[in-house]
Amino acid sequence: MGLRSDYVAKKPLLSGGVIEKTIAELNWLDRLVFSIIYLVKKLWHKVSRRDLKLTRKIIFRSEQLFLLKDEQLYGLLTDLRKRLCCKSLDDNLVIESFAIIREVSGRVLHMRHHHTQIRASLAMLRGEVAEMATGEGKTLAATLAAATAALMGIPVHVVSVNDYLTERDGQEMSELYHALGLSLGIINHELEGPERRVAYHCDITYCSNKELVFDYLKDRIARGNKLTNPAFQREMSSSPQIAFNIMQRGYHFAIIDEADSIFVDEARTPLIISGAEKFGEKEEELLRTAMKLAYSLSIEQHFVVNEHGGVQLTVLGELTTRERAIEYGGLWLSREFRESLIVQGLSAIHRYHRNKHYIVSEDDEIQIVDAYTGRVTPGRSWGQGLHQMIEMKEDLELTKPRETKVEISYQNFFRKYFTLSGMTGTCFEVKKELRDVFRVDCNAIPLLKKSKRKRLNVSVDRKLVDKVQRITTYVQSLNLSGVPVLIGTATVSASEVLAASFNDAGLSYKVLNARQDKEEAEVIANAGAYGAITIATGIAGRGTDIKLSAQAKEAGGLHVVITELQDSSRIDRQFYGRSARQGDPGSYSLMLSLEDDILIRVFQPAIRRLLVNLAGAVWQNKLGYGLLCFCQYRLETLHYKQRLQLLASDIKRQRMLSFSGKSEYD
């Protein structure tokens, strides 16, 4: 069976206007139909094994091209480009395109795509997310699909999770794209507006997810928050000045690196561009009064922190705040105003913690820590007075709150692409969500070499201090054998507790958390050296390969220690997947405790004590591990619901704006 004629997005008209896909609202029937189509396609793939056959033909054709001189090869490339621009993409054109790109890569980069990379790129070209294990060569794999689409005249965006990976991948692959006659743009935080516009008008553009989406929001502000409805397209065509101020030219074909991180982990937070909001002495006094009242309340007596991390006043708390607020008069007599502001103050004090949810920089600024990556997120702030309340808690100078000018969720933005695809080490756990929200399938790509990864042990201590001591002793024994060790922690403070324990034990180590963001790639790249010890927060350093030295391989390869379950089992799998890459030796262990934060966030204190006593009495490792896994499952479910709620509220907000002619649903 040949590939569909709409294998990639049909070539758009690029003159005058921004091209994007019309967003359709999700409903239960859409999800049901798409799920049926997905199952049929998967069944067909198993029967036909089409990708495997195509891969063999591509490699065979590439080996034929190996005998040609450069002039002959580039002659075939010129002919291919003409054919791609005039015809729909079919099997024969895919085979010819991939084979030529593979051979050109071999000549200019001295790297030829192996069969699993080809299969991954076939999936991406179809608009799927390819699940490739860490170290399988996703950066090179993406070039086949990206270059084929670009040769057809379709603008391509290759999206990474940060500027470092964007620049690294773009520069590494630039020679290949230029040899194919394609222009390449690389966007980073320092790039100015006119230069960004040039980069977006290249055949292929490498950028980070945040830069891409914020540039979209800036374009919306530049056009008066009008979206890309037909009337505005005509306005752009007739006004060169408006068109010049718009950086992006549309959303045609995107390849998302670390797709699960962008589509899922970061999808609970909308992206917002804001302006300065009026903030004077009166507003500051209200916030300080709220913090004073919040400090006067007692946990469990006046308020509780529920399993979702939210703060809720008890009946006594409501009565107490009403009595204490009488002396302030004015707005404080309003129950809704009073309780919402006090709850924000309680959240600032009891829910958001230093070195976990945020750090205080050297410039005495609050910097938010991303829960999944362990990286700080410059420029981000909490809204509704929360950021200023945390600054009060830390006794810092108050910043002015920001007024939202324009915002969008990641879900709604990436659904604008005519063809959306991606690659990641872990997407199996969220494949249903990717189908429901983004209408993309997950395609598991087999390993190039059989994995040698081993799980050595799972231990669950009753006390946190016992876990820290057990980890320290365990790492000491591994270090004596020269085994490189990568230890994963859930928070910045947890990494610093371990670091202090390692200091006491006389161990030499490197710490990778939000405080070492600039050194991230260098630290993680050296984690595979003989006897190296690296402590990493979250999945910091994701996207950078850990290469083992010869001595480290002989010692048994990289050993990963997971010290606390993350909010998703997928992230744990991503972390221990750093060991035993590309057939290397490697292993991992889980060393947990019944005082881990994940347990505290799910169960109330009384229930938690009961469960801990039960798990600690018999089969502590098995029952304790099962209990922690259950907590992880509860949080996964909660976060999935939050992402769907954000998507629904974003759609509702945009539909409400349609009455003013500003909606993207026009």
HUQUIQUI-V257476 format. One line per field, one symbol per residue. ss: DSSP state (H for helix, E for strand, L for the rest). A space follows every 10 residues. Layout:
ss->???
//
This chain:
ss->LLLLLLLLLL LLLLLLLLEL LLLLLLLHHH HHHHHHHHHH HHHHHHHHLH HHHHHHHHHH HHHHHLLLLH HHHHHHHHHH HHHHHHLLLL HHHHHHHHHH HHHHHHHHLL LLLLHHHHHH HHHHHLLEEE ELLLLLLHHH HHHHHHHHHH HLLLLEEEEE LLHHHHHHHH HHHHHHHHHL LLLEEELLLL LLHHHHHHHH LLLEEEEEHH HHHHHHHHHH HHLLLLLLLH HHHHHHHHLH HHHHHLLLLE LLEEEEELHH HHHHHLLLLL EEEEEELLLL HHHHHHHHHH HHHHHLLLEL LLEEELLLLL EEELHHHHHH HHHHHHHHLH HHHLHHHHHH HHHHHHHHHH HLLELLLEEE LLLLLEEEEL LLLLLELLLL LLLLLHHHHH HHHLLLLLLL LEEEEEEELH HHHHLLLLEE EEEELLLHHH HHHHHHHHLL EEEELLLLLL LEEEEEEEEE ELLHHHHHHH HHHHHHHHHH LLLLEEEEEL LHHHHHHHHH HHHHHLLLLE EELHHHHHHH HHHHHHHHLL LLEEEEELLL LLLLLLLLLH HHHHHLLEEE EELLLLLLHH HHHHHHLLLL HHHLEEEEEE EEELLLHHHH HHLLHHHHHH HHHHHHHLLH HHHHHHHHHH HHHHHHHHHH HHHHHHHHHH HHHHHHHHHH LLLLLL
//
